[in-house]
């Protein structure tokens, strides 16, 4: 049975707001209006029980809820959700699962250390160990495509240009030089932007073979685990990774390519995914 979407208040919340500021420039102060990113709390309830509250940008909320639940291991496919009811005005999304399960917050928030293939791997939470995937070394990307995709992401991210206050993520094809980015999402939370991508992929059964994630922010361990849960083997960023993110990327088979700026970048893990012309 397909999932039912029900919107009590399908009113769009503004993703930006204006604010009067005092700007100092050239030795003078001037009053003017500035554009800032909106912040919106969304509470997810599962089968009537409160599960989590996400502070996010008020856009693509259904996709974000679905992606968040998949990332947390609550669902795996869209058929796991019987109904999803979004109340934008009150800030609630109510999800009814097809098969009821233990969704106690305690079982999703416990620290866990596990191992895989003989390698020590440290995860922040128990659900990370259950849902993070080791990515087969198939997808490859050229240097030219890395630069091209980062340039496209920056051009496509209108909200960032208006506010400077959101993170941007895109799902793109690795091997179609010249092809535009296929899916872009923005949010004040870097992990939320990735959940919105994940939710869209689950909801519309978007194939992930040959895909890469392009990201505007720092590649933290949390971001790296989100990429692994989505099932993509290459992440491109204009910023830097953290040490734990690189350890996880090494174990999970994910290429991390960072500091993509101008005509240069750094390859931190799994350089065999990069097509190098000699």
Secondary structure as the mmCIF struct_conf table of DSSP 4:
data_model
#
loop_
_struct_conf.conf_type_id
_struct_conf.id
_struct_conf.beg_label_comp_id
_struct_conf.beg_label_asym_id
_struct_conf.beg_label_seq_id
_struct_conf.end_label_comp_id
_struct_conf.end_label_asym_id
_struct_conf.end_label_seq_id
HELX_LH_PP_P HELX_LH_PP_P1 UNK A 2 UNK A 3
STRN STRN1 UNK A 4 UNK A 9
HELX_LH_PP_P HELX_LH_PP_P2 UNK A 11 UNK A 14
BEND BEND1 UNK A 15 UNK A 15
STRN STRN2 UNK A 16 UNK A 25
TURN_TY1_P TURN_TY1_P1 UNK A 26 UNK A 27
STRN STRN3 UNK A 28 UNK A 37
STRN STRN4 UNK A 40 UNK A 46
TURN_TY1_P TURN_TY1_P2 UNK A 47 UNK A 48
STRN STRN5 UNK A 49 UNK A 56
BEND BEND2 UNK A 58 UNK A 60
HELX_RH_AL_P HELX_RH_AL_P1 UNK A 61 UNK A 71
TURN_TY1_P TURN_TY1_P3 UNK A 72 UNK A 73
BEND BEND3 UNK A 74 UNK A 74
BEND BEND4 UNK A 76 UNK A 77
HELX_RH_3T_P HELX_RH_3T_P1 UNK A 78 UNK A 80
STRN STRN6 UNK A 81 UNK A 87
TURN_TY1_P TURN_TY1_P4 UNK A 88 UNK A 91
STRN STRN7 UNK A 92 UNK A 97
BEND BEND5 UNK A 98 UNK A 99
HELX_RH_AL_P HELX_RH_AL_P2 UNK A 105 UNK A 108
BEND BEND6 UNK A 109 UNK A 109
STRN STRN8 UNK A 112 UNK A 116
TURN_TY1_P TURN_TY1_P5 UNK A 117 UNK A 118
STRN STRN9 UNK A 119 UNK A 123
BEND BEND7 UNK A 124 UNK A 125
HELX_RH_AL_P HELX_RH_AL_P3 UNK A 126 UNK A 131
HELX_LH_PP_P HELX_LH_PP_P3 UNK A 134 UNK A 136
TURN_TY1_P TURN_TY1_P6 UNK A 137 UNK A 138
STRN STRN10 UNK A 141 UNK A 142
HELX_RH_AL_P HELX_RH_AL_P4 UNK A 143 UNK A 156
HELX_RH_AL_P HELX_RH_AL_P5 UNK A 158 UNK A 163
BEND BEND8 UNK A 164 UNK A 164
STRN STRN11 UNK A 167 UNK A 173
BEND BEND9 UNK A 174 UNK A 175
TURN_TY1_P TURN_TY1_P7 UNK A 177 UNK A 178
HELX_LH_PP_P HELX_LH_PP_P4 UNK A 179 UNK A 181
BEND BEND10 UNK A 182 UNK A 182
STRN STRN12 UNK A 183 UNK A 187
BEND BEND11 UNK A 188 UNK A 189
HELX_RH_AL_P HELX_RH_AL_P6 UNK A 190 UNK A 204
TURN_TY1_P TURN_TY1_P8 UNK A 205 UNK A 205
TURN_TY1_P TURN_TY1_P9 UNK A 209 UNK A 210
STRN STRN13 UNK A 211 UNK A 215
BEND BEND12 UNK A 216 UNK A 217
STRN STRN14 UNK A 219 UNK A 219
HELX_RH_AL_P HELX_RH_AL_P7 UNK A 221 UNK A 230
TURN_TY1_P TURN_TY1_P10 UNK A 231 UNK A 231
BEND BEND13 UNK A 233 UNK A 233
STRN STRN15 UNK A 234 UNK A 237
BEND BEND14 UNK A 238 UNK A 239
HELX_LH_PP_P HELX_LH_PP_P5 UNK A 240 UNK A 240
STRN STRN16 UNK A 241 UNK A 241
HELX_LH_PP_P HELX_LH_PP_P6 UNK A 242 UNK A 242
HELX_RH_AL_P HELX_RH_AL_P8 UNK A 243 UNK A 252
TURN_TY1_P TURN_TY1_P11 UNK A 253 UNK A 253
STRN STRN17 UNK A 255 UNK A 261
TURN_TY1_P TURN_TY1_P12 UNK A 262 UNK A 263
STRN STRN18 UNK A 264 UNK A 267
BEND BEND15 UNK A 269 UNK A 269
HELX_RH_3T_P HELX_RH_3T_P2 UNK A 271 UNK A 273
STRN STRN19 UNK A 274 UNK A 275
#
